[in-house]
Amino acid sequence: MAERNTELADFLRRARGQCDPSRAGLPADGRVRRVPGLRREEVAFLAGVSTDYYARLEQGRRIVPSPSVADAIGRALGLDEAGRAHLAALIGLDATPPRLRSRPVQRVRPGLYQLLDALGDVPVLVLGRRADVLAQNRMAKALFTDFERFPARERNYARWMLLDGEARSLFVDWEEQARTAVENLRLEAGNDPADRATAELIAQLRESSAEFVTWWDEHRVNQRTHGSKRLRHPEVGDLTVEYETLTLPGDADTTLYAYSAEPGSPSARALSLLASWALTGQDASRS
């Protein structure tokens, strides 16, 4: 069976198992549920397709649903925007496995470096494909880590999150953050399965992280656009930062992550203290 069809079948089965039947709007049939999630025939009913058609799709048969059918299946499974995009990407693939190819190395424009410096006390990360860290300002280095100390091929946010003990110690909600990184990588891998660097990163993480294997095989996808992170920083203590993302016009593969804290909060004071520390290279809390 072709690998791409296997990916689609696995995604559909797992998405179906994660559905809440009580929220699906199905008529009661009196049958006892022995497994979690929806039955195949229930997904088919909700999507307006035959049970046989959906079953063959979930078995990985070589079927290419129309966009309207794919959208109906996404709605039946309760997929969010990222999940539907991932489903569409998997459905749109050819039946033959992709030939891996290398993409050009991403570069950061000089003007973007100037912007990072101008933002000053706002921590900013610039991530590229597969969450490669392309650039960061001094506050992002102070808040997270200095990615420039790693070899160029290892400057990757997901890799750092899963394989570096520093990240485990830094994030109070490490499991949530690490799982989100895996789900984001899952989404990107589905959108571009032929990218050699992504395939190599996935292979390394599968070999080195048991958590990655577990979360990857759950086949959940997530696109990070905003959220929060809880940190236990070695210099300024506990703080919570919110982040917003900005995709650069004309460069959809590059995303800017900006972090801030609620004005007047203990977290904002901690960020201010960290800014002093980052500027002087000394721990301002001891001065």
N, C-alpha and C positions, 0 to 999 in steps of 0.2 A: 504493500500500500504506500502511495506517495507520502512523503513526509509532510507536505503542506496540508493534505487532506487529514492526516493524523492530527496535526495541530488544531485544525478546525473541529474535528470530532471531539478531541479532548476538551476544548474550550466550551463547546455546547453542553457536553455531559456535566462538566463542573458547574457551569452557570445554571443549568436546570436543577442540580442538586442543592444550590444555594437559594433557590426561590422559596418564598413563604406562601404556601397554598392559601392561607387565610386572607392574603392580600391580593390574590390573583383575580378575584371576582368570578370564581367558578361556581356553577350550581352544585349543591350538595348531592352526592351520590350514595352516601351511606357506607362506602367502603373504608376499611381500616387501612391507614397508611403504615407500611412497614419500613419504609426508607424515607429520609428527608427529601424535601423539594417536590417538584412537580413530576407527574408521569409524562412519558412521551406523548401520549394521546392528548393530554391536557395542553401541552405546549402547542401541539398541532391545532387543536381547537381554537386556542387563543390567537394563533397566527393566521388562521383561515386556510390551512393547507391540510392535505390528507395525512393520516398517521403514518402510512407507508412512506410517503415522501420525506417527512421529517425524520423517520427512523433511518432511512437510507442516508440522509445528510449527516446524522449523528454517528453513523457507522463509518463515515469517511469515504463514502462512494463519490465517484467523480460527477458531482452535480454542481452546477453554477446557478444559484438562485438569482432572480432578477432583483434590482435594487429595492423594489417595493416589497417583495417577499422577504428579503434580508431585513428590511426595516420592521416588518411585521413580526418576524422572529425575535428581533431585538426588543421590541415592546413586550412581547409575550414573556420573555425572560427577565424583564425589568432591568435591562442594561442601562447604565448611565451613558453620557455622551462619549466618554473614553471607551467604554465597553462596546458601544455600537460602532465606533470608528475602527476598533480592533477587529470586530466581526467582519466589517466591510472589507478590511485589508486582507483578512484570511480568505474570505470568499472570492476576492478578486484575483487571487494568485493562480498561476498555471498549475497543472497537475504534476509537472516535473520539478524535482528539487532545484533550487537556484544554484548557479555557479558563483561561488564566493568571489568578490572583487574588492579591491582596495579603493577607498574614496580619497580625494585630495585632503591634505592636512588643513585643518581649519586655522585661520589667522584672525587676530583681533586688530581692528583698525586703530591707528594711532589716536584718532579722535575719541575712541571709546576709552582708551587708557587715560586720556585727559579728563574724561568725565568721571572715571573712578576716583582719580585724585581730587577732583573738585568736590565730590560728594563728602569728602573729609570724614566726619564722624558717623556716617551711615555705612554699616557693613554691606558690602556688595560682592557677590560672586557672579561670574559670567561662565555659564555652562554651555557646552556644545553637544554634539551628537553623543548618545549613550551616557550623558552626564559627565563627559570629560571637562575638567576644570581648565578653562582657557585663560582666565585672568581673575584677580582678586585685588582689592585695595588693602591698605594696612589694617583697617578695622576688621575686615573679614579674616585676615590672618590671625589677629588677636582673638577674635571670637571663636573661630573653629581651629584651623591649623594652617601652617604655611605649606601649601601644596608645592611650592617651588623647590622644597627640599627633597621631593621625590623625583626619581627619573621621569622623563617626559611621558613615557608610556604608562606610568602608574599614577598619573595625575587625574584620577577619576573619582567622583564623589561616591558612587555606589561601591567601588572597590574599597575606598577608605572606610566607609560606613560599616562594611561587613568584615573586613580583615584586619583593621587596625584597632588595637586595644584602647588607644586614646579616644576613639569615637565612642566606644562602649562606656567608658568612664564619663565622657562629657555629656552625653544625652541621658537625661532622666527617663525619657520615653524612648530609649534606644530601639526596642523591638518594633514599636509603631513606625519610627522613622526609617529603620532598616527595611521593614516590610514594604513601606511606600516606595523606597528606592528600587526594590526588586520589581514591584508592580509597574513602575514607570519604565524600567528596562524591558519588561515583558511587552509593553505596548510598543516601544520603539523597535524591538526585534521583529514584531509582527508586521510593522509598517515597512521595514527594510530588511528582510531575512537574508539578503545576499551580501550584507556588509561584513567584510572579513574581520575588522576590528571588534565589532559587536560579538560575533561568533567566538572569537578568541577570549574576550572578556567573560562571556557566559561559561565557556569551558573551564577557565581558571577558577571562577567562583564556585562552580559545581564541584570541582576537585578540592577546594579549600574551605568551604563553608557548609556545614550541615543545615544551618538555618536557610541558606539560600536554596538548597535543594528542595527543602520542604515547601517554602513559599513559592518557588518557581513552578513546582509541580501542581500547585493549587490553581494555576493559570488565571489569576486575578490580574486585572490591568487598572492603572490609575494614571491620570495626568495631573501633575502638581501645578496649580495655578496660584494658590494662596494657602495659608495655614499658619500654624504656630509650632514652635519648638521649645521644649523645656530643657534648660542646661544647668549643669552643676559645674560652673567654671572654676578652675584652680586658682584664679587670681581675684575674682570678684564675687564668687559664691553663686547662689541660685538665682536664675533669672529666666523670664519667658520672653521670647521675641516672636513677633509676627512677621511673615514674609509675603511679599507680592511679587509677581513675575511679569516681566515685560519681554515680549518677543520682538526682536529688532526688525524694523521694516526692511524688506529686501533681503533678509537673512533669516529664514524661518527655522534654521537649525541652531541658532544662537539665542540663548535666553538669559536675561539679566534678573538676578534674584537680589532684592533689596530687603534688609531686615531693620525693624524698628521695635520700640517698646511703647506701651501706653504712657502718655505724658504724665509726669508727676508720680509715677508708680515706682516701687522699689527696683523694678527691672530697668526703668529709665535711668535711675541713679546709678545702677550697676554699669549700664552701658556708658554713661558719662565718665565713670571712674576708669573703665576699660579704655576709653578714648585717651585719657591722660596717660595711662600706662603705655599704650601703644605709641603715643607721640614721643614720650621721653625714653622708652625702652626700659623703664624702671617700674616697680610695683608702687603705684601712687598710694595704695592703702597703707604702706609702711612709712610713708614720708611724713 
